[in-house]
Amino acid sequence: MKKMLFSISMLICAFSLHAQMKEGKVLYERTISFQPRQNMNPDAAANMPRSRTDRFELSFAKNQSIWEILPDLESNDENAGGGGGGMRFMRFGGADDVTYFNFETGKRVDQRELASKTYIVEDSIRKLSWKLSGETKTVLTHTARKATAQRIGTRFIMGMENGQMKRQEVADTTNITAWFTTEIPVPAGPEFGGQLPGLILELEMNNGRMVYKAVEISPKVTASNIKEPKGGKKMTAEEFTKERDKVMEEMRRNMPAGGRRRMMAGGNQ
């Protein structure tokens, strides 16, 4: 109990000492590492990209933030085959996808593009049970502290049943490591906005299979641009999940067998 009180006191002190930067802009790079699946064709595995890197921009001010994807970095994909015939991976989502957080009200709003339609998905900020560590490191001149959590849910995998490829829902536990700094006392960052007492500078999921890293921080931001997205059909998170699963199932059915095996989904948040 004494250790917990000491930890909370240290965080409060950090907030009071570094409360100056409450608005700004951060450039992140996200790297997803791909692994060949079991029983995958050797030629396909040899030509499979080993990773994909995407860039995102986070703007925050007035207890709000907005997360947006930036233009593609396809040139940074690492292809094991080294040639132009490498396997391409589909990323589901649109260039106009954004995620908005209001930390004061605990509200999250996603603008999502799906099958040429735009949806506005409203939800509350759903917090994980984080364990704060005393371990620290320096990220972009800021002292960052380690926090870990698990996200328990489900995911879909492709499998064979009676000679037919089918999507199967399986249990999925994601291990998460975040490095956040209270020197920028805004609970923003990739994936898990509104959950830690400071800006997330690095985030690692599933033992490095997905990694976000802040590569640039600027105090300059246009605060008026940080606002809740409006254009699109409004849905709850549960309704959008059902709609997305239905669209993906239709795409799977209409795709040639070889394309089904290559299909790999990626996303924003």
Secondary structure as UniProt FT lines:
FT   HELIX           2..17
FT   STRAND          24..33
FT   TURN            38..39
FT   HELIX           42..47
FT   STRAND          49..61
FT   TURN            62..63
FT   STRAND          64..69
FT   HELIX           74..76
FT   STRAND          78..79
FT   TURN            84..85
FT   TURN            95..96
FT   STRAND          98..102
FT   TURN            103..106
FT   STRAND          107..114
FT   TURN            115..116
FT   STRAND          117..124
FT   STRAND          131..139
FT   TURN            140..141
FT   STRAND          142..161
FT   TURN            162..163
FT   STRAND          164..181
FT   TURN            182..183
FT   TURN            193..194
FT   STRAND          199..205
FT   TURN            206..209
FT   STRAND          210..218
FT   HELIX           223..225
FT   STRAND          233..236
FT   HELIX           237..254
FT   HELIX           257..262
//
